[in-house]
Every structure is written in structure tokens, then in C-alpha cells.
Amino acid sequence: MEGRSHLGIGIALGVAIGSAIGVAMDNLSLGIGLGIGVGLALGLAMDERSKRRKRGSGDGSTSSGDRDADSGGGGGGGDGGD
């Protein structure tokens, strides 16, 4: 999908999955709402991934450096107190 946005695909998938979850929980409006939110995030993530691949160096490497940057800090969550 060169030059196109993945946002619509993400929202459609999110609504479909959210609707199924909403029906299972007997709360369709909550499922659709959550599905739109998750689909929006998914579509934006797919767009960003597509842009990174286009800007890449072309040597076939993936964005493994992004995983290293995200691994800093995290975990624990405690303040070291009693």
C-alpha cells in the first residue's frame, strides 16, 4: 500500500474485534468504543512502521535499535521504600 494510510484498516480491525468482545461481554457500545481506540493506535503504528521502512537504509535491516531504546528503565515500579 504505497503512499496510502493504514489508519482505515486499523480502525476496521479494531471495530470488528471490539464488536466481538462487546457482544461477548453483553456491552456492545463499550466494545466498539474500545475497538475504535485500539484500531486507531494500531493504524497509526502501521503507518509509522511503513514510513520507517521507506526511510530505511535499504540494507534489509529492521528497526532492532528501537527495541533497545524502549528497554531502558521500566519494570520494578517501586520506590525502594519499606
C-alpha positions in Angstrom: 0.0 0.0 0.0 2.5 2.5 -1.2 1.5 6.1 -0.4 -1.7 5.1 1.5 -2.6 5.3 5.1 -3.2 2.2 7.2 -5.5 4.1 9.5 -8.7 2.8 8.0 -7.5 -0.8 8.1 -6.6 -0.5 11.8 -9.9 1.1 12.7 -11.8 -1.6 10.8 -9.9 -4.4 12.5 -10.3 -2.7 15.9 -14.1 -2.2 15.5 -14.5 -5.8 14.3 -12.6 -7.3 17.3 -14.2 -4.8 19.7 -17.6 -5.7 18.5 -17.0 -9.3 19.1 -15.7 -8.6 22.6 -18.6 -6.3 23.2 -21.2 -8.9 22.2 -19.4 -11.5 24.4 -19.5 -9.1 27.4 -23.1 -8.0 26.6 -21.9 -4.4 26.2 -21.6 -3.6 22.5 -21.1 0.1 22.9 -18.1 -0.4 25.2 -16.6 -3.0 22.8 -17.0 -0.7 19.8 -15.5 2.3 21.7 -12.5 0.3 22.8 -12.2 -1.2 19.3 -12.0 2.3 17.7 -9.3 3.3 20.2 -7.2 0.2 19.7 -7.8 0.3 16.0 -6.7 4.0 15.8 -3.5 3.2 17.7 -2.9 0.1 15.5 -3.4 2.1 12.3 -1.0 4.8 13.4 1.6 2.2 14.4 1.3 0.5 11.0 1.7 3.9 9.2 4.8 4.7 11.3 6.3 1.3 10.6 5.7 1.8 6.8 7.3 5.3 6.9 10.4 3.9 8.7 10.8 1.1 6.1 10.7 3.7 3.3 13.3 5.9 5.0 15.5 2.9 5.9 18.9 2.4 4.5 17.8 -0.3 2.2 20.3 -2.9 3.6 17.5 -5.2 4.8 17.9 -4.4 8.4 14.9 -3.8 10.6 14.4 -1.3 13.4 16.0 -3.5 16.1 17.6 -0.4 17.6 14.1 0.8 18.5 13.7 -2.2 20.8 16.9 -1.4 22.6 15.8 2.2 23.1 12.5 1.1 24.6 14.1 -1.3 27.1 15.6 1.4 29.3 14.1 1.8 32.8 10.8 0.0 33.1 9.8 -2.7 35.4 10.0 -2.6 39.2 7.8 0.4 39.8 8.7 0.5 43.4 10.4 3.4 45.2 12.7 1.3 47.2 10.9 2.1 50.4 9.7 -0.2 53.2 
